[in-house]
Amino acid sequence: MARSKPSSSKKQPKRGVDFKKIKRKIGRKLPPPKNATNTEIKSKAIILPEQSVASERAGLAVSKKGLTLKELLQQTSHHNAKVRRDALTGIRDLVLKYPAELTLHKLAIIEKLRERISDEDKVVRETLYQLLKLVIFPALKKDVPGSLISLMMAYIFNGMTHLATDIRLMAFKFFDLVVQHYPSSFFMYAEKVLQNYEDILRKNHIYLQDRSKLKNALVGLVRCLSLLPCNRRTVDPSYGKNTETQGSLHAYELEVPKEHTDFSSIIKRLEDILPILVNCFQDFIPLVHPMSSLDAQSFDCMLYLLRSIDLSVKFFLYGIDKHQTDFGVTKPTYNEKDMPVWGEIATPVFLRKFLEVFPLNQLHNTSGKDEDKFFILNIEITEIFLHSNEWIFTSAILMERFLEFIENLLSGKIRFNSRSGKALQEKHLTSLLPFIPRLVSLVANTWKSRLLQAFTMAFKDCKPESTLNLAFLSAIEEMLLPSKRQGILLLDASEPEILDHQITWIRELPVLLVRLGDTLSSLSKVILHLLLRLGQYAPMNSSLAWEYDIMQHTLGEFYSMCLDDGSILYGPFMKLPKDCQELSVCCLYYFSSLDSLLLRSLVYCCLCDNLEPSVLFRIIDVLHSAYKIGHLQLVDLISFFVTLVARWKVLPGRLYTHVENAKKISNRETFKAITGAVCSCLRQMGDDALIFQIVQRVILDEIPLNPPIDNLCGMLRLLVILDSRPTKLSEQSIIILSNSISEYLIDAASYIPENGDEVTDSNQISICQYYLVPCFFLFDRSDKLLNLVLDLMGSSIGEDNSSLACNHDTQHTLDLSSRIVAVVSILLYMHQDIKIRRRLSSCKGEITRILQKMRLQLIDPCWEQ
């Protein structure tokens, strides 16, 4: 049977689709493709104990960011400037926190940091500068060997020759920092440094465009030149021909390291630099004059240029001749004007042209601040002129300009306008005052008078606390006295006008000394030293010597004075240091006739408890020496001595000290030394009989004032030391002394302690000898005095006192009993002395009456009560 065909109505099966079109909605994120590779990596932290970086750095010195010093030093060479800056900041923080790191690794630190001196980034260089200035150099102080300095200098010199101007000028700033902390480094590299300064100063296009760059270089140059020996001195016409020189006030000699100094090379370089400095300054003149105001940068540059010129000139004038022998520098030659010429340099020529610009801003009206700036610049030029005015020839017109400026400055016609104007005025005037003496001696009479008048008025108007006083006093010393080394007197005191000014200065000195008080002892010392020199060198019978003598009337207030109410007002002398007191005491020696008022002021000081004993003894010695040469009257000196002994206050205290503890309890030992010193002086005065009469009269005047027992003992010793056998005492003196001695002996007996645990026999004997022996000497020389004293002692316990004792006056009874015990003790002490025992044999009647009166008092019924 045949197969039947499929029916046409049957549907065919669907076939697969290769690309299915999916409709997407707008704004929906597309899903990732099905065949996309998943790149996500998942991990878990592996924690291993004792394996952290922090644990490895425990105990190490690290910065705030956790970096060690080694890592920070490595980062200073990083290519990124910010990383280098951060590394330098990190080193600063680390060194401040761990100072030992700098001490241990200073060589490695300097070696790495020096590479940044020529860094291209300005901020990196400035950060390094501050790091060295504020941290590294102050911490190392002097602990820097020459090798470290040489490490720095190699890169500094490399920076000074860099093509970039900023780097070159910054290198000079780094060198200034090195010199500031280690001055000797300049002398090690002086020639090369000055050569680089010369090269940079020749490029005037640099500083005319940006003056701040020149200022940075000039600051370092001024510091270097200030290290050169350039002590100012008074220049004589024979300057430079092996003459002695006189140093000025505040002068000092720099200790120059000889092994590194070649002054011949320095001189050569300065000969080249000095004209360049002058040219640089002259380049600023056209820029300044047309301007209505002077900007700060131009002013600073001009100021540092002038200071560099001034230091160079002073080195040529005062430094070379002083050190030429030590360093082998060739001596200067002299031109037809007898002025020094150094090498081939034509210094006087260009200096003369430079000085002709004075004064600056002469015709322009400026503000107050700008006037102060020009004022300062003119003062600097004036100082250069005063240094070199004998080295170069100046015209009369130019000389007039400078002299008029100096006169106006002294008289106050030129003043600063700023708030700190007074301080600036004093500062700059101080630098000019040392030149006044020499200048006055050289100018014509007209200008001599004007300058002296202005100088004297300025000195009188100067306040005591002003810093100008030292400079004024130094100038006055030069114009009053011959120089210490040369012995040359600058001013002739025979000229009336000059003498008038000198007298004015002398009269102002003690006034200034009193006004100063004890506030500025250093200035008081200078005044006293000047007064001492004036007393030493003033010619006899001259006007200066006469003024010196008159000065003591004002000087008395310096020591002390007695007020109307009797109180003592002590002057500055009491509170000044000992060296000032010594100078003031030495001045007394040179008064041709010491005034009694001045002696009274001195004795008040000597009686003050606050005066050191050594100063007191020095006063005694100087006054005695003044008497020997006829500067003090005999009566005045004896009155001074007796008053000192009679009124010196002995403080209360024991008369003895323990053997184990020899600590002084009172000033009695000092008083004994004073009495001994006075006795020694009295012995050396000459005629004992005359001196005894004067001493006797002065002591009898003091006795009615009832002096204490120690003072009376001292006066009795003065009499004993001058008296002889038979006594020189007059009848009236014996009567007056007998009353005092009788009471004195009773008081002395009560002073003598009894034997006990604290009192040894030696103590008792020494006290007895000190108080009683002076009386025993007088008794041995005068029987009448002994009889009178015994009668008075008997009367002190006589029958006249019995009526009072019966009135139950307990205090009187005790006083009477003490008197009886004292009198018995005195008689026993007299009996123990061999000489007095012999004298007592003729006084049996007086002793019998004393014993009878004692017996009557002892059997009196009042005693039984």
Buried (B, 14 or more C-beta within 10 A) or exposed (E): EEEEEEEEEEEEEEEEEEEEEEEEEEEEEEEEEEEEEEEEEEEEEEEEEEEEEEEEEEEEBBBEEEBBBEBBBEBBEEEEBEBBBBBBBBBBBBBEEBEEBBEEBBEEBBBBBBBBBBBEBEEBBBBBBEBBBEBBBEBBEEEBEEEBBEBBBEBBBBBBEBEEBEBBBBBBBBBBBBBBBBBBBBBBBBBBBBBBBBEBBBEEEBBBEBBEBBBBBBBBBBBBBBBBBBBBBBBBEEBBEEBEBBBBBEBEEEEBEEEBBBBBBBBBBBBBBBBBBBBBBBBBEEBBBEEEEBBEBBBBBBBBBBBBBBBBBBBBBBBBBBBBEEBEBEBBEEEEEEBBBBEEBEBBEBBBEBBEBBBBBEEBEBEEBBBBBBBBBBBBBBBBBBBBBBBBEBEEEBBEBBBBBBBEBBBEEBBBEEEEBEEBBBBBBBBBBBBBBBBBBBBEEEBBBBBBBBBBBBBBEBEBEBBBBBBBBBBBBBBBBBBEEEEEBBBEBEBEEBBEBBBBBBBBBBBBBBEBBBEBBEBBBBBBBBBBBBBEBBEEEEBBBBBBBBBBEBBBBBBBBEEEEEEEEBBBBBBBEEEBBBBBBBBBBBBBEBBEEBBBBBBBBBBBEEBEEEBBBBBBBBBBBBBEEEBBBBEBBBBBBBBBBBBBEBEEEBBBBEEEEEEEBBBBEBBBBBBEBBBEBBEEBEEBEEBBBBBBBBBBEBBEEEBBBBBBBBBBBBBBBBBEEEBBBEEEBBEBBBEBBBBBBBBBBBBBBEEEEEBBEEBBEEBBEBBBBBBBBBBBBBBBBBBBBBBBBBBBBBEEBBEBBEEEBEEBBEBBBEBBEBBBBBBEBBEEBEEBEEBBEEBEEBBEBBBEBBEEBEEBEBBEE
